[in-house]
Amino acid sequence: MKTPIFQRYDPFVQLIVLMLLGFVSVSLFIGLGNLLIQTLWGLNVMEDLNVLRQYNDPNVVSANKMLLFLQHLGLFVLPPLVFAQLVSVDWKRYLWMQKPTDSRSFGYTVLLMILAMLPINLMVHWNESVQFPEALQWLERVFQAAEAQAAELTRAILADTRWSSLFINLFLIALVPAIGEELMFRAGIQNILRRWTGNHHAAIWISAFLFSSLHFQFYGFLPRMVLGALFGYMLVWSGSIWVPVLAHFINNAAAVCLHFAIAGGVMSPEVEKWGTGIPGQYFALLSGALMIGVIWWWRKSRDGHPIPDANDQTNEEDD
């Protein structure tokens, strides 16, 4: 079998290749999206981007959903799939698509994500409480404006209380990002960084930092980075990309379902503050302590099962 073109290259070069693939791919998909939006709904995004912010128009909301879907495909799903075939003779193995080495990994994952809900809410509260010094007030206003714009789009997408919209949003906001972002950041970037640094802890936290940064939402940066690191460790502990994909899906799906329940009047908006204030913070800290216990038990259950090494993923011999 022919040696993949970038298999022997330095990890830095491979990282650049992956980034370039992402840039080219997402540019093409956004171009396709703009063409489809103009064809289907008569909206000319190229002339005026503000047309996509008229959220009172159902066609605009639909256009945003389709554009979001194409962006995820172009930026997160397609690039790592192509990249893996450029660096490995077994692209599925390179992307950690095998079954978990421990069949109980999915159970640990579900339990951890349930326990993580309150601590994540608390970290969101801490992150939102950050105040900038007077000299950086301009930067704070930039972050707040970007956050408000993202929140407005999210509300528009999740406002529909029809069951059909719930399932569409679960696919669009939970399933597709869970698969795409885990392929890109954990199976792709984290894998490269593991070979580059020789340390899976460094690779996990750097890729988690990049994962959170790329969302361009400062007031959710801390909890998103912590979640990214947790997903990274889940990949290492389980040896399968499907474990962090499940964790990512649970996190996003819980948010979608929560917004659906609030929009339908089934739950109060106050539910979003669970884990903050008093005594909520104590419950969040207790839940965090239980998470540490589950992680310890998961790691203990791996005794005698070596942690998969990302280097093994790229050392295939030429046929």
N, C-alpha and C positions, 0 to 999 in steps of 0.2 A: 504494500500500500504506500502511496506517495506521502512523503513527510509534509504535514501542514506548513504553510508558508511562514508563519510566525512562531512556530513551536520553539525554536532555539533562541529566540530573541530575548534580550534583557527584559525583566518585568516592567521597567520604566517605559520601554518602547511599547510593550503590550498594553500598558495603561493608556498611553497616548492613542494607540490604535482603537481601543475600546471607546475612548472619548470621541474620536473622530467619527466612528461608526454611529454613535449616538447623535452627534450634531447633524450629520448628513441625513440620517434616517428620519429624525424628527422634523427637519426642514421639509423633506419630501412629503411627510404625512400632514404637516400643517398646510402646505400648499394644496394637497388633495382635499383637506378639510374645507379650506376656503372656497375651492371650486364647487364642492358638494353643497355647501351652505348657500352659495349664490344660486345654484341650480334648483335646489329644493325649496328654499324659502325667499329667494330674491334679495338676500342680504349681502351687500358688498363690503366685506370686512377689510379688503385691501384699501379702500378709499377712506373708511372711517371705522377705527377700532371701537369707538364708543357705541356703535350699533349693538355690540354684544352685551352692553350693560343696561339695556332697556328691558329689565327683568319682568315687567308687567305684561310683556308680549310672550305668549306661550311658544311661539316660533323661535324667539330668541333663546329661551330656556332649552328648547330641544336642540338648537344649534350649538349651544355651550356644552351640552351633554355629548353630542357627537364629536365635537372638537376635543373635549377632554379624553374621550375614548381613543381617538386617533393619536393624540399626544402620548398617551401611555404606551400604545403599541409601538410608536416610532421611537420613543426615548428609552423605554425600559424593557420591552418584550423582545423586539427584533434584534437590537444590537448584541446582547449577550449570546443569543442563539447563533448569529452569524460568527461572532468572535470565537466562540468555542470551537467551531469547525475550522477556524484559521490557526488555532494553536494546539489542537488535540486530535488524535486519530479516533478518539471515543468521546464525542461531544457530550453525550448524555452523562457519562461518568465524570467528565470535567465539571459539569454543572450540578453535580451531586444529586442526580435524579434517581439514584437507587433508593431502595426501601431503607427505613431507619435501622441502624444496627441493633437497637433495643426496641422491641415491639411495644414497650410501655411508654415510649417517648411521646406519643400523641396524647396519652392520658395526663402525663406531667405537664404538657403544653397547655391543655385546656384548663387545668387547675391553676397554673401560674397566671394565665391571662385573666381568669376570674379574680384572683387575688390582687392582680395588678391594677384593677380599675380604680380603687380608692387612692392608692399611692400616686397614680398618674394624675388624677384630679388634683391632688395636693400639690404636685410639682407644677401643674398648669397654673394654679393659684399663685405659687411662689414666683413663677416666671412672669406672670402678668403684673405682679407687684413691683417689678424692677423699675426704679426711677433713675433717669439719667441726670448727671450734673448739669448745671445751668449752661455751661459752654457747649453741651451736646444736645440741647433741647431741640435743635433743628433735626438731628438724627432721630430722636424719639418721635417727632411728628411724622417723619417719613415712615418709620416702622408702624406707627399707629394707623396711618392712612392706608398702607398696604394691607394691614390686618383687617381693617374695616371693609376694604374692597373684597378680600377673600371671603370674609364672613357673609357679605351680602350675596355673593355668588352661591355659597354653600346653602344659605337659607332659601334662595330661589330654586335650587335644584331639589332640596329636601322638603319643600313646602307642600307638595302634592300629597294628599292623604289617601289616594286610591291605592289598592293593594297591588295593582299592576305596576304602579310607579315605585312601590317599595322594592319589588323584585328587580326592576330595572336598575334602581339605585344600588342595590346590593351587588349586582353584577358590575356596575360601572365604578362604584366607589370602594367596594370591599374586595371582590374577587380579582378583577383585572390588576389593580395596584398591588395586591398581595403577591400575585404571581410575578408581575413585571419588576417591581422594585426589589423583590428578593433575588430574582435572577441577576439583576444588574448590580446591586450593592453587596449581596452576600456571596452568591456563586461567582460573580464577576470580579468586582473591585476588591472585596475582601480576600478572595483567592489570590489575586495578583499581589496584594500588599503582604500576604502571608509569605509568599516566596521572596518578596523584596526585603522585608524586615527580618525574616526568620523567626518571628514571634507572633503567635496567633492573637495574643492580647492586644498588641499594638495594631494589628490588622483590623481587629474587631472595632476598636474605639476610633481609629481614623476613619474607617468606612462609615461608622455610625455618625461621626461628625459631618462627613460629606453628605450622608443621607438626610440629616436634619437641615443642613445648610441649603440644600437644593430645593427645599420646600419654600424658601424665602419668607418664612413666618417667624420673626424673632420671638414673639410672645408664646410660641409653642416649641421653641428650640430645645430647651432642657428636657422636657418629657419625651420629645421625639428622639433625641439622641440616646437617652437611656433605653427606650424601647428598641432602637436600632441595635444597640449593644446587646440587649437581651436576645434579639433575633439572631445576632451573630454567634453568641455562645450556644444557642439552641442548634445551630448548624453544626458546630464543632462537636457538641455532646452527642448528637444523634447520627451524624454522618449523612444526613439527607436534607435536601432543600425543602422537601414537603413539610417538614416540621415547622421551620420559621414561616413558611407560606400559610400554614394553618393558624399560627399565632397572629400573624399580620391580619389575616382575614377576620379572626374573632374580634380583634381590636377595632377594625374599621366597621365591621357589621354591627357591633354593639352601638357604635355612635350613630349609624344610620337608623337602626331600630329605635334608639332613644329619641332621636329627632322626629321620627314618624309618630311615636306615641305622644310626644309633646304637641306636635302639630294637630293631632287628632283629638286633643283634649283629654287623653287617657292618663297622662302624667303631667305633673306640674314642672315648669322650667327650673324650679328649685332643685330638682334631682341632679342637675348638672353640677351643683355645688357640694354633692356628697363627698365627704373626705376632707372638707375644709371647715374652718371655724372650730368651735368647741361644742360638743366633744368629737366632732368629725375627724379632727386631726389625729386624735388618739386611736380611732378605729383604723385610719389610714396607716399609721405607724405599726399597729398590731398586724394589719394585713401584710405590710412590708416584711415584718419579722417572720410571718408564716411563709412568705415567698422564699426567704433565705433558707428556711427549714426544708421546703420542697426541693430547692436547688441542691442543698447538701445531700438530701436523700437520693436525688437523681444522680448526682456525681458518685455517691457511694455505691449505687447499684451498677455503676460502670466498672467497678473494680475487676480487673482481669480482662477488660475490653479496652484496648488502646485507642486513644483519640485519633481519628483519621487525620492524616497529614496532608495538607493541601499540596505539598510538593509531589506527593504520589500521584496527583491528578494529571501531571504534565510530563511524567517521565516514561511515557510509552516508548518502546523500542520500535525502530523502523522495520517494516515488513519487507 
